[in-house]
């Protein structure tokens, strides 16, 4: 008998398999200490809202996990295996949508997606078939053979999302993944994340759009000045900080309270007051 999505989540929680573990993670850029000792354990099937102000250390954390940054101290373990700068195989289990990505504009979507699929170990025929089907789900089947240079921002973002998932990763990192997507595609993508989490996929969702993070995450981690300053469900954070929205909690914990004054100053300058 096939389990429902909720039953799958319960089984996953009972198993409590650890997808990612960071121990004493530190990273310096010259004299600036960007990460000051991150300790974090993430279980399989969680959707993590990973948030913080610019420069807090979010991107650095993710780049270290992805193997894009070296020269750090501490340990990174993925599914129980320690990651080193020489590790490669673990990357087959990871998908990534960066905030800013350079696509190969001269390639068609078919050429690009099959190339990415083959990098992750898929054979060409399987990658081609999956890519074409996924493009169709996003309403892009008619431009599958068109060059990416002709795509709109939203179409390019959909190609990026497909490229991050084509190899069926177990750990997914998403940095502002909704950028450029239309309202219908946003709804579809949110449901995709829910289905993936129910199936045991682990998702790191990084965004400055607080209401989206609040709605889709079952655990929210706030990093500020190289340290984790909050970790829990939205309801838990709300109880601890006595604030109404995630944006208000974010402002309280990061000490940013000047947004109204700055907005008024900006408008006054524009209006020449």
C-alpha positions, 0 to 999 in steps of 0.5 A, a space after each residue: 500500500 502506498 503511503 500518503 505524503 503525511 505518512 511519508 513525513 512521519 516515517 522520515 521523522 522517525 528515521 531521523 537520518 542526518 542529511 547535513 552536519 556542520 561542526 565548528 565551521 569557520 572561514 576568514 577572508 583576510 582579517 575579516 572573520 565571516 563564519 565564527 563557528 557554525 554548528 548545524 545538524 539537518 535531518 532528511 526531509 526538512 525545508 530549511 529557510 536559511 536567512 540573514 542580512 547581506 554579508 552575514 555568511 549565508 552564501 559562504 556557508 553554502 559555497 563551502 558545502 558545495 565545494 566552491 570555497 576552501 581554506 576553512 576550519 571545521 567539518 562538513 558531513 553529508 549523509 554521514 560522510 565527511 567532505 574534503 576539498 578532494 571530495 567529488 562523488 557527494 556532489 552527485 547528491 546535490 542540486 543548486 540554484 544560485 542567485 546569479 548564474 551565467 547560462 551558456 546563451 549560445 546553447 539550446 535548452 536541450 544542449 544545456 540540460 543534457 550537458 548538465 545531466 551528463 555531468 551528474 552521471 546521466 546518459 544522454 538519452 535519459 537526460 534528454 527525455 527528462 529535460 524535455 518532459 520537465 520543460 513541458 511541465 513548465 510550459 516551455 516545450 516549444 522552445 526546447 530547441 531554441 537558444 537560451 539567448 532568446 529566453 526571458 528572465 523567467 524562462 531562464 530561471 525555469 531552466 536553472 531550476 530544471 538543471 538543479 533537479 534533473 539528476 534527482 538530488 537528495 540535498 537541494 540549495 536554492 538561492 532566490 529561486 523565484 526570481 523572474 517567475 510568474 505567479 502560476 509558476 511560483 505556485 507550481 514550484 512551491 508544490 514541487 518543494 512540498 512533494 520533494 520534502 515529503 519524499 525525503 529530500 532536504 532543501 535549503 531555501 535562501 531568500 530575502 522574501 520573508 513571507 515566502 520563507 515563512 510559509 514554505 519552511 518547517 525550520 528557519 535558521 537566521 544567521 547574523 555576523 557569522 553566527 546562528 542567532 535563531 533556529 526553529 519553526 516559525 511558531 517557535 521563533 514567534 513565541 521566543 521573540 514576541 513578534 508577528 511576522 518573520 520580517 519583524 523577527 528578522 529585524 529584531 534579531 539583526 538589530 535593524 530598525 531604521 527601515 521607516 526612517 530611511 524610506 522617508 529620507 529616500 522619498 524626501 530626497 526624491 521629492 526635493 523636500 
